[in-house]
Amino acid sequence: MSGSPRTDVPSRLRFTLTGHEHGVWSLATAVVDGRPVAVTGGQDETVRIWDLGDGLPVGGPLVGHNGLIRDGEVWSVATAVVDGRPVALSGGGSNLLQMWDLATGRHIGEPLDQGTVGVCAAATTVVDGRPVAVTGHADGAVRLWDLAGREQLGEPLAGHTDGVEAVAAAVVAGRPVAVTGGNDKTVRVWDLTDRTQIGEPLAGHTGEVRAAATAVVGGRAVAVTGDLDGTVRVWDLATGQPAAETLDVHSEVGAVTTAVVGSRLIALVGSGDGAVRMWDLLAGRLIGELEGHKGMVWGVATAVVDGRPVAVTGGNDKTVRVWDVTGLVVPVTVEHGPVT
């Protein structure tokens, strides 16, 4: 299956990865011992690792701290490098936040969070030189975690009035920030150094915010957010103002990530109709489409495989798909450690 002919970004399906027994609800990418991998989680209560070079699973489903493969639906995954080794975080309906060693496929210690509410979204960043996770929860709380010290940083960040379904990280004026969106239809920006909200909520979405990503365009840090009403908005993180016209992307937004083509900011948007559309955000123009999924696409990420950019997508049809997306410039992930 190839991308739509109305495209500025030539694309083709490289692999369809099967193994999840139910919908794939979250995914992230990493590099381990020079090999790009995807980490996926879903409704079947498993976390899986995939080699993006050959499309094969790396080992079996990951086994949790309690000795079980299945430990609640997995709503969120994120990756980071902690003490020189690549790790993944997973959270979901079990209310646990697990950390996994991607080199061995084993859990690292007890879960970070053993709370009473689900972990809906997660992102990782660096704060004061330390790897930190930012998690969004079903009760509206946003929590910060010191991944090396394996402890929560301060009290939960309060502001959202309903579940936090989207989290992304950025740097604004030299300070690390998090962007969160949720079922209260607001987007909020948080200073991660002093753990306070920056300004008023970014208002305008008319549906539940289920996707967020960040990028730098023209020297400006921006956030890209999408909702279940089928709109994508771009925000200038320095001013809190819209940085582009609101896009109507034809279907509910389940996932978003960013890349560039030349000087253009591109969003890859996973939608309820199964398509992943590529939009030139500042021009408001559709420039490509990845067609193949059936039903909502809940996860979109990018990676570099054999020097070529790829998109990785996952959704309700139980599949993970890997696409060549020639022409996109995507972030390169730091690599550490062997895959076994």
FIRO-990800 format. One record per residue (C-alpha): x, y, z; chain; residue in three letters. Coordinates in steps of 0.1 Angstrom, whole numbers. Layout:
<pts>
      xx      yy      zz   kette   rest
       X       Y       Z       A    ALA
...
</pts>
This chain:
<pts>
      xx      yy      zz   kette   rest
       0       0       0       A    MET
      15      33     -10       A    SER
       7      68       1       A    GLY
     -18      90     -17       A    SER
      -8     102     -51       A    PRO
     -15     138     -40       A    ARG
      18     140     -21       A    THR
      50     159     -17       A    ASP
      64     131       5       A    VAL
      68      98     -14       A    PRO
      59      69       9       A    SER
      55      32       9       A    ARG
      46       5      35       A    LEU
      78     -13      46       A    ARG
      64     -37      72       A    PHE
      32     -47      89       A    THR
      40     -60     124       A    LEU
      15     -84     140       A    THR
      14     -99     174       A    GLY
      -9     -77     195       A    HIS
     -42     -94     201       A    GLU
     -61     -62     204       A    HIS
     -57     -25     196       A    GLY
     -23      -8     198       A    VAL
     -28      22     219       A    TRP
       7      36     224       A    SER
      41      35     208       A    LEU
      75      51     210       A    ALA
     109      46     192       A    THR
     145      42     205       A    ALA
     179      30     193       A    VAL
     196       1     211       A    VAL
     231     -10     200       A    ASP
     227       7     167       A    GLY
     193      -9     159       A    ARG
     162      12     158       A    PRO
     133      -3     177       A    VAL
      97       5     184       A    ALA
      81      -1     218       A    VAL
      43      -7     217       A    THR
      15     -12     242       A    GLY
     -21     -18     239       A    GLY
     -55     -32     249       A    GLN
     -41     -68     251       A    ASP
     -22     -57     283       A    GLU
      12     -63     268       A    THR
      43     -43     260       A    VAL
      63     -54     229       A    ARG
      96     -45     213       A    ILE
     101     -46     175       A    TRP
     133     -43     154       A    ASP
     125     -17     127       A    LEU
     153     -29     105       A    GLY
     138     -64      98       A    ASP
     103     -60     112       A    GLY
     107     -88     137       A    LEU
      98     -89     174       A    PRO
     127     -86     198       A    VAL
     119    -113     223       A    GLY
      84    -120     236       A    GLY
      60     -96     254       A    PRO
      77     -80     284       A    LEU
      70     -95     318       A    VAL
      61     -72     346       A    GLY
      74     -70     382       A    HIS
      46     -94     394       A    ASN
      58    -121     370       A    GLY
      28    -115     346       A    LEU
      29    -106     310       A    ILE
      -6     -91     312       A    ARG
      -9     -64     339       A    ASP
     -37     -40     327       A    GLY
     -43     -23     294       A    GLU
     -13      -2     283       A    VAL
     -23      34     275       A    TRP
      11      50     273       A    SER
      47      43     265       A    VAL
      78      65     263       A    ALA
     115      60     260       A    THR
     146      76     276       A    ALA
     183      70     284       A    VAL
     190      65     321       A    VAL
     225      59     334       A    ASP
     237      51     299       A    GLY
     210      25     291       A    ARG
     179      28     270       A    PRO
     147      23     289       A    VAL
     110      23     282       A    ALA
      82      34     305       A    LEU
      47      20     303       A    SER
      15      29     321       A    GLY
     -22      23     319       A    GLY
     -52       8     334       A    GLY
     -32     -11     361       A    SER
     -24      23     376       A    ASN
      13      13     375       A    LEU
      42      31     359       A    LEU
      67       4     349       A    GLN
     103      10     337       A    MET
     119     -15     313       A    TRP
     155     -21     303       A    ASP
     153     -23     265       A    LEU
     187     -41     263       A    ALA
     174     -71     283       A    THR
     136     -68     280       A    GLY
     133     -69     318       A    ARG
     116     -46     343       A    HIS
     137     -24     364       A    ILE
     128     -26     401       A    GLY
      93     -20     414       A    GLU
      69       2     395       A    PRO
      76      39     400       A    LEU
      39      47     405       A    ASP
      16      23     423       A    GLN
     -13      48     426       A    GLY
     -50      45     423       A    THR
     -56      61     389       A    VAL
     -46      52     354       A    GLY
     -16      65     336       A    VAL
     -30      79     303       A    CYS
       0      96     287       A    ALA
      38     100     292       A    ALA
      68     118     278       A    ALA
     104     121     288       A    THR
     129     150     289       A    THR
     159     163     309       A    VAL
     156     187     338       A    VAL
     187     200     356       A    ASP
     207     173     339       A    GLY
     185     145     351       A    ARG
     162     123     329       A    PRO
     126     130     339       A    VAL
      93     115     329       A    ALA
      61     136     328       A    VAL
      29     115     331       A    THR
      -8     125     327       A    GLY
     -34     107     348       A    HIS
     -71      99     346       A    ALA
     -78     122     376       A    ASP
     -64     152     358       A    GLY
     -30     152     377       A    ALA
       3     157     360       A    VAL
      33     140     377       A    ARG
      71     143     374       A    LEU
      95     114     380       A    TRP
     132     114     385       A    ASP
     141      83     364       A    LEU
     176      78     378       A    ALA
     165      83     414       A    GLY
     132      64     408       A    ARG
     111      89     427       A    GLU
      83     114     422       A    GLN
      94     150     421       A    LEU
      72     172     443       A    GLY
      34     172     444       A    GLU
      13     165     413       A    PRO
       7     195     390       A    LEU
     -29     205     394       A    ALA
     -50     224     368       A    GLY
     -68     200     345       A    HIS
    -103     191     356       A    THR
    -105     158     338       A    ASP
     -82     131     325       A    GLY
     -48     141     309       A    VAL
     -46     122     276       A    GLU
     -16     139     259       A    ALA
      18     149     271       A    VAL
      48     163     252       A    ALA
      81     180     262       A    ALA
      99     211     248       A    ALA
     125     237     257       A    VAL
     114     274     258       A    VAL
     139     301     264       A    ALA
     163     276     278       A    GLY
     138     261     303       A    ARG
     123     226     300       A    PRO
      85     227     297       A    VAL
      57     201     293       A    ALA
      26     205     272       A    VAL
      -5     186     284       A    THR
     -39     182     269       A    GLY
     -70     164     282       A    GLY
    -106     156     284       A    ASN
    -113     191     297       A    ASP
    -105     204     262       A    LYS
     -77     226     274       A    THR
     -39     226     267       A    VAL
     -16     236     295       A    ARG
      21     245     296       A    VAL
      42     238     327       A    TRP
      76     250     337       A    ASP
      93     218     348       A    LEU
     121     235     368       A    THR
      98     252     393       A    ASP
      68     229     386       A    ARG
      43     257     379       A    THR
      18     264     351       A    GLN
      29     290     326       A    ILE
       1     315     319       A    GLY
     -35     306     313       A    GLU
     -47     274     296       A    PRO
     -45     274     258       A    LEU
     -82     274     249       A    ALA
     -98     268     216       A    GLY
    -103     230     212       A    HIS
    -139     219     211       A    THR
    -132     182     216       A    GLY
    -112     162     240       A    GLU
     -74     167     234       A    VAL
     -59     133     227       A    ARG
     -26     142     210       A    ALA
       3     166     215       A    ALA
      38     170     200       A    ALA
      64     198     199       A    THR
      89     212     174       A    ALA
     111     242     167       A    VAL
     102     262     135       A    VAL
     118     294     125       A    GLY
     136     295     159       A    GLY
     102     293     177       A    ARG
      92     264     200       A    ALA
      57     254     191       A    VAL
      32     228     203       A    ALA
       9     208     180       A    VAL
     -23     195     196       A    THR
     -52     175     182       A    GLY
     -87     166     194       A    ASP
    -116     142     189       A    LEU
    -135     169     170       A    ASP
    -109     166     142       A    GLY
     -90     198     146       A    THR
     -52     204     149       A    VAL
     -39     236     165       A    ARG
      -4     250     166       A    VAL
       7     271     195       A    TRP
      37     295     200       A    ASP
      50     283     234       A    LEU
      67     316     242       A    ALA
      35     336     239       A    THR
       7     311     243       A    GLY
      -8     324     211       A    GLN
     -18     304     180       A    PRO
      11     301     156       A    ALA
     -10     290     126       A    ALA
     -46     286     114       A    GLU
     -66     258     129       A    THR
     -66     227     107       A    LEU
     -97     206     100       A    ASP
     -81     172      94       A    VAL
    -113     153      84       A    HIS
    -114     129     113       A    SER
    -109     124     150       A    GLU
     -72     129     160       A    VAL
     -57     100     180       A    GLY
     -20     108     176       A    ALA
       4     134     162       A    VAL
      42     137     158       A    THR
      63     163     139       A    THR
      90     164     113       A    ALA
     103     189      87       A    VAL
     106     190      49       A    VAL
     131     217      41       A    GLY
     120     247      62       A    SER
      84     234      65       A    ARG
      69     221      98       A    LEU
      51     189      91       A    ILE
      26     171     113       A    ALA
      19     134     109       A    LEU
     -17     130     122       A    VAL
     -32      96     131       A    GLY
     -70      97     126       A    SER
    -102      78     133       A    GLY
    -107      68      97       A    ASP
     -74      48      97       A    GLY
     -54      73      77       A    ALA
     -22      90      88       A    VAL
     -21     124      71       A    ARG
       9     146      66       A    MET
       2     183      69       A    TRP
      23     214      62       A    ASP
      11     232      93       A    LEU
      20     267      85       A    LEU
       6     265      49       A    ALA
     -24     245      60       A    GLY
     -19     220      32       A    ARG
     -22     182      30       A    LEU
      11     169      15       A    ILE
       8     132      20       A    GLY
     -12     103      33       A    GLU
      -4      68      46       A    LEU
     -34      45      41       A    GLU
     -37      10      54       A    GLY
     -50      10      90       A    HIS
     -86       1      98       A    LYS
    -100      22     125       A    GLY
     -85      47     149       A    MET
     -47      53     148       A    VAL
     -36      59     184       A    TRP
       2      60     179       A    GLY
      25      78     155       A    VAL
      63      81     159       A    ALA
      94      85     136       A    THR
     128      69     134       A    ALA
     158      65     111       A    VAL
     164      31      96       A    VAL
     195      25      75       A    ASP
     199      62      71       A    GLY
     163      67      58       A    ARG
     134      83      77       A    PRO
     104      61      86       A    VAL
      71      66     103       A    ALA
      58      40     128       A    VAL
      20      38     133       A    THR
      -3      17     155       A    GLY
     -40      15     159       A    GLY
     -72      -3     167       A    ASN
     -66     -29     139       A    ASP
     -40     -46     161       A    LYS
     -12     -38     137       A    THR
      20     -17     139       A    VAL
      30      -4     105       A    ARG
      64       9      94       A    VAL
      65      33      64       A    TRP
      93      48      43       A    ASP
      87      86      42       A    VAL
     113      99      18       A    THR
     121     136      23       A    GLY
     111     140      59       A    LEU
     138     150      83       A    VAL
     131     133     117       A    VAL
     149     135     151       A    PRO
     177     111     156       A    VAL
     176      91     189       A    THR
     207      86     210       A    VAL
     217      49     211       A    GLU
     231      29     240       A    HIS
     235      -8     249       A    GLY
     228     -41     232       A    PRO
     196     -58     223       A    VAL
     193     -94     233       A    THR
</pts>
